[in-house]
Amino acid sequence: MPEAPKITQKATDYNLELKNKKTLQLIEDMTSNADEVQKNVLQEILSSNAHVEYLKTHGLNGRTDRESFKNIMPVITYEDIQPSVERIANGDTSPIICSKPISEFLTSSGTSGGERKLMPTIEEELGRRSLLYSLLMPVMSQFVPGLDKGKGMYFLFIKSEAETPGGLVARPVLTSYYKSSHFKNRPYDPYTNYTSPNETILCPNSYQSMYSQMLCGLCQHKEVLRVGAVFASGFIRAIKFLEKHWRLLCNDIRTGTIDSQITDQSVREAVMNILKPDPKLANFIKAECSKDSWQGIITRLWPNTKYVDVIVTGTMSQYIPTLDYYSNGLPLVCTMYASSECYFGVNLNPLCRPSEVSYTLIPTMAYFEFLPVQRNNGVSNSISMPKTLNEKEQQELVDLVDVKLGREYELVVTTYSGLYRYRVGDVLRVAGFKNKAPQFNFICRKNVVLSIDSDKTDEVELQHAVKNAVNHLLPFDATLAEYTSFADTTTIPGHYVLYWELSLNGNTPIPPSVFEDCCLTIEESLNSVYRQGRVCDKSIGPLEIKIVEPGTFDKLMDYAISLGASINQYKTPRCVKFAPIVELLNSRVVSCYFSPKCPKWFPGHKQWSNTN
Ligand code: AMP
């Protein structure tokens, strides 16, 4: 996740080489002394928070050593701290979980009860996030020289915020970061020389923000050395935007004026500093964009691009073929691994293949522990909820430097902002070590079956949503015999597909509008991150129900058994990914229906009065 600069003047005394060297040395030091650093981090967190209610209630009594901490403090999930979070959200400013004032809530894309989880944070965490960002380019510069000689074209956006009843702001971590002075007023750095002026990133209107960032990116096309967005899905959305709006953009470049739909005055002014009438460039863009094929459009329009900087690990790997197509196979670079709870680590070998990406956890970010996990190979078939750990399991957590090569673990963090032994929900595999610090492949987020953008839908949510929808079938004496789902990313934006096999007992045909109502009911029942993606960000397309022929799910079972599944243990997978299975389902579709409109969504939690 890159940063954009405020300052464009080159400082004459800027010694890039020295700065890079120092940063790389810092990584060497932190990773060589990982255990010592972790011990100190825990001590620092526990001593500064010795008197907070949460630690006192559990009886830690001011102890700061690892052994007492591990013996006394439980390993928890969000639901365990939700009562504390609610008190803080409602205005209780006493030191409940942290001695420092909670400055705001970061709204996670992970949800609880259908609403975004609220992660309390403190002002100083911004410094830790900045530190992690500052490691990225010195690492990259070892592999791709000369990146200081040009610009990065990154599509970065802020999202809407809400206010808690107690008056704290609740917003996504990147919105918080982009709006902070760490981002807006950062000192000169040639690596944060971006095509998007801050005003275009900070524009709350997503169309105007995207349009102006694209316009600035096109105007400076020869200077662009790298392109990106946070997630792969976001970058592809930008390309799709260009496909739809290139004529308007060309017109602006030809005339040196900005389209009247861009009404944000600060955006107009910032763009006017860059935009000059350039008919030659407009003709060039027009010629490229009107070609039948958009293969390699990135390298055609931005010919000096060396790599695409987007996260393609985890569920984002589904976008790799599309990115390869648009970029003509440029390296796809995943630089970092982070969350609302805390920023975790960086990729020290950024030019490696996406399937080989590993993140080195930075030991100063938080105190990390690892819960060993045994996964059933492949897709999980049953509805699983995070279970409370018994005492023995709590003892099994290992420290950062004690994880074993090849083993998988669930990440547990203790942060400076008041999370203690908190299960993040990510499963990681140890891929190697940088000095003493382990490097992890991101394996998956626990329980997530469907994801298109930052939405994460688990089996329980899906089941609940489907249950609500099938009520529409009752008047027709029809029931749902079986179902499964698929995240279809061949459309842009991607969308959820549900395959339904029906048992029809009545004679009345079911009109298409009933299935469309089913689609909408499912969408209305899904969590707020999904609905925000549909309504506000337009990052998810309308949900689709595909009705399949009777007997399709028997065929699916036959196929799974032919691949070695046990008949006795076979359960219908509630989500499919394996291409032959998707093909099998698609070959037996009799009709398709889409959600006719967007579900309802409002910023903030449903129980708050919203600010915008
Ligand atoms: P959020 O709290 O909404 O910022 O989401 C954080 C989650 O996004 C993490 O816990 C991961 O599940 C996922 N995530 C973040 N960075 C990466 C990455 N580099 N690769 C795969 N998943 C990631």
Residues whose N, C-alpha, C, O or C-beta is under 5 A from the ligand:
A	BS01	AMP	T107 S108 S109 G110 I311 T313 G314 M336 Y337 A338 S339 S340 E341 D426 F442 R445
